[in-house]
Amino acid sequence: MEILVPALLTIITAATPLLFAALGELITEKSGVLNLGVEGMMVMGAIIGFVAVHYSGSAFIAVIASMLAGGVMAAIFALLVLRFHASQVPTGLALTIFGIGLSALIGQSMIGIAYEGIPHVSIPFLSSIPVLGALLFSHDLLVYFSLVMVFAVYYFLNKTRGGLILRAIGDSHDAAHAMGYSVIRVRLLATLFGGAMAGLGGAYLSLAYSPLWVEQMTAGRGWIALALVVFATWRTGRVLLGAYLFGGITILQLHAQALGIGVPAQVMSMLPYLATVLVLVLISRDLGKIKLNAPASLGKAFHASS
Amino acid sequence: MLIKKTLTMLAAMALAVNGGAAAELKVGFVYVGPIGDHGWSYQHDQGRLAVEKELGVETSYVESVAEGADAERVIRQLASSGHDLIFTTSFGYMNPTNKVAKRFKKVKFEHATGYKRAKNVSTYSSRFYEGRAIIGAIAGRMTKSNVVGYIASFPIPEVIRGIDAFTLALRKENPDAIVKVVWVNSWFDPGKESDAAKALIDQGADIITQHTDSPAPLQVAEKRGVYAFGQASDMKAFAPKAQLTSIIDDWSPYYIERVKAVMDGSWESKDTWGGLDTGMVKMAPYGDAVPEDVRKLADSIEKSIVDGSFHPFQGPIKNQKGELVVKEGEILSDEVLVGLDWYVEGVEGSIPK
């Protein structure tokens, strides 16, 4: 128990940035847009968030700034693919390269600067409950916010008219267009939301996880977030499950090593990826189930014909 | 991940192409991490800047080059774009460097931390383990839980040498102390490095040391109220209370010397392994938490390593099974140290194979 609680706490920290980015990408993909630039949007969120907190001293402003940064990156993407019909896959990849380069440029003067990290909030009374108190009620605000967002995304997608329209556009943009919905506008909003969430995920890294700026500090987490959406077969609850599973395996392998359990570290580092491949194989055996949730128009360009 | 690697490579190639027009002497550098890592690659780039400032030659660099096939392409690109001397600054560049060197006989190569040489390939490294012996002794005096956490990157001799030197010095001061090692399989992933630090602290470590490149573990140590040692550069800004000292790499003197050698035609292939005595390894100022007697001890170890009266791998040394491997009075030779692949007594766990 002594080790279990801190281990679980670390898992929550490890899962939160993935959760933010994957929730954003889920909405983007549900609208039929495949944005592979998550890594680039995350790393931009990380640097802008760090710059903002350095100059303003306010974690709140930093979080807003990072969401704006991710949003601006997503807007560039949206302009290219929605307005100019650029192919989504290469545009997304380019966005990642662009984000990594631009963040390095902006971050030059931020190297070597320390920040103490955003404050943790202990909920009175509840946080003093043994075990559960530490686990559930003494995180930084962003952790709670990520869980609120899981619920919000689920509710929006499944229980609201807006969610229905979004899913309809993701499944058949032509049919949705014929019914009079603005495909481009909805996709733009979904893409912007994805960008803001990715930026927030990046900011979680540079403000809370390891509060500092170093180049490419996202270290591939954007790609994991992308994999998570597929892993989750585009379902909100499974995104949450997947993020915590990914975080869990990463952390547990570190603990196993420190305990001297003789599992090769390389195998353990591989596990999250193996798990994704395994799930992909399993779900592709049941095509009906994928079709139920996967947006049918994912990645296809929409040309409004009069 | 393949996509990401390819992208990094593409970006790297783009950078390499922008190396610039022909000049008198062109020196190229290949880095494994971003120059903004504030660790390993950052220190190499400081060396590059020192060369530019001191000798006024043209330099170019390619950062974040993955070890392996990508590296070969980048090195070849540098060699074919008129660079006269190329420094490849990571262990994993060993085979690519030698492969490219065979094709470009006129270009001179310098490979860091490797052991394969050719007529136009030199190797160089610094004896970081000398620094590890100093921080090991400090840790031995300062640990209260007798558990020290070691965050390691990849199981190569360079890293294992550090773990062993650290452990030997630690247990010389404190025979009850043990070292727990966590391998993160990365030189540079601040998130993962901080996770590893947290895992080690959760399992009782009250001092953290690392052979990875970001200051993230020091931040965790600072937050959790334990001590830590910096890596490659002075990381005090990230952990004003926690950093006890830091082992600093200083490549500038070596880089300037080698570029000069090319300029006056005296360059030839050789192996350089410099330590505290040559200034390639330096110690950062002690943190406030280090008491006076420990400072004196650390200073005396540093002095005895420099004047040769003490060697970090001086017997008696026992392996993990408790068997005596190096007898009293004997010293592990450089040939053995270069390929070191076993733990000394006091390290927990086994080396990933």
HADDOCK unambig.tbl for C-alpha pairs under 7 A between the chains (distance, minus, plus):
assign (segid A and resid 3 and name CA) (segid B and resid 202 and name CA) 6.16 0.50 0.50
assign (segid A and resid 3 and name CA) (segid B and resid 203 and name CA) 6.76 0.50 0.50
assign (segid A and resid 6 and name CA) (segid B and resid 202 and name CA) 6.52 0.50 0.50
assign (segid A and resid 7 and name CA) (segid B and resid 199 and name CA) 6.91 0.50 0.50
assign (segid A and resid 10 and name CA) (segid B and resid 195 and name CA) 6.90 0.50 0.50
assign (segid A and resid 97 and name CA) (segid B and resid 7 and name CA) 6.98 0.50 0.50
assign (segid A and resid 111 and name CA) (segid B and resid 36 and name CA) 6.33 0.50 0.50
assign (segid A and resid 111 and name CA) (segid B and resid 38 and name CA) 6.86 0.50 0.50
assign (segid A and resid 112 and name CA) (segid B and resid 38 and name CA) 6.69 0.50 0.50
assign (segid A and resid 112 and name CA) (segid B and resid 237 and name CA) 6.81 0.50 0.50
assign (segid A and resid 113 and name CA) (segid B and resid 237 and name CA) 6.76 0.50 0.50
assign (segid A and resid 114 and name CA) (segid B and resid 237 and name CA) 6.23 0.50 0.50
assign (segid A and resid 114 and name CA) (segid B and resid 238 and name CA) 5.12 0.50 0.50
assign (segid A and resid 209 and name CA) (segid B and resid 191 and name CA) 6.55 0.50 0.50
assign (segid A and resid 210 and name CA) (segid B and resid 190 and name CA) 6.45 0.50 0.50
assign (segid A and resid 210 and name CA) (segid B and resid 191 and name CA) 6.02 0.50 0.50
assign (segid A and resid 210 and name CA) (segid B and resid 194 and name CA) 6.64 0.50 0.50
assign (segid A and resid 210 and name CA) (segid B and resid 216 and name CA) 5.69 0.50 0.50
assign (segid A and resid 214 and name CA) (segid B and resid 36 and name CA) 5.74 0.50 0.50
assign (segid A and resid 214 and name CA) (segid B and resid 37 and name CA) 5.37 0.50 0.50
assign (segid A and resid 215 and name CA) (segid B and resid 34 and name CA) 6.12 0.50 0.50
assign (segid A and resid 215 and name CA) (segid B and resid 36 and name CA) 5.45 0.50 0.50
assign (segid A and resid 215 and name CA) (segid B and resid 37 and name CA) 6.23 0.50 0.50
assign (segid A and resid 217 and name CA) (segid B and resid 189 and name CA) 6.50 0.50 0.50
assign (segid A and resid 217 and name CA) (segid B and resid 190 and name CA) 6.30 0.50 0.50
assign (segid A and resid 219 and name CA) (segid B and resid 189 and name CA) 5.88 0.50 0.50
assign (segid A and resid 251 and name CA) (segid B and resid 195 and name CA) 6.73 0.50 0.50
assign (segid A and resid 254 and name CA) (segid B and resid 182 and name CA) 6.29 0.50 0.50
assign (segid A and resid 254 and name CA) (segid B and resid 196 and name CA) 5.89 0.50 0.50
assign (segid A and resid 254 and name CA) (segid B and resid 199 and name CA) 6.46 0.50 0.50
assign (segid A and resid 255 and name CA) (segid B and resid 199 and name CA) 5.52 0.50 0.50
assign (segid A and resid 257 and name CA) (segid B and resid 182 and name CA) 5.54 0.50 0.50
assign (segid A and resid 258 and name CA) (segid B and resid 180 and name CA) 5.65 0.50 0.50
assign (segid A and resid 258 and name CA) (segid B and resid 181 and name CA) 6.06 0.50 0.50
assign (segid A and resid 258 and name CA) (segid B and resid 182 and name CA) 5.64 0.50 0.50
assign (segid A and resid 258 and name CA) (segid B and resid 200 and name CA) 6.21 0.50 0.50
assign (segid A and resid 260 and name CA) (segid B and resid 348 and name CA) 6.26 0.50 0.50
assign (segid A and resid 260 and name CA) (segid B and resid 349 and name CA) 4.44 0.50 0.50
assign (segid A and resid 262 and name CA) (segid B and resid 349 and name CA) 6.89 0.50 0.50
assign (segid A and resid 262 and name CA) (segid B and resid 350 and name CA) 6.87 0.50 0.50
assign (segid A and resid 264 and name CA) (segid B and resid 352 and name CA) 5.18 0.50 0.50
assign (segid A and resid 265 and name CA) (segid B and resid 183 and name CA) 6.27 0.50 0.50
assign (segid A and resid 265 and name CA) (segid B and resid 352 and name CA) 6.35 0.50 0.50
assign (segid A and resid 266 and name CA) (segid B and resid 185 and name CA) 6.83 0.50 0.50
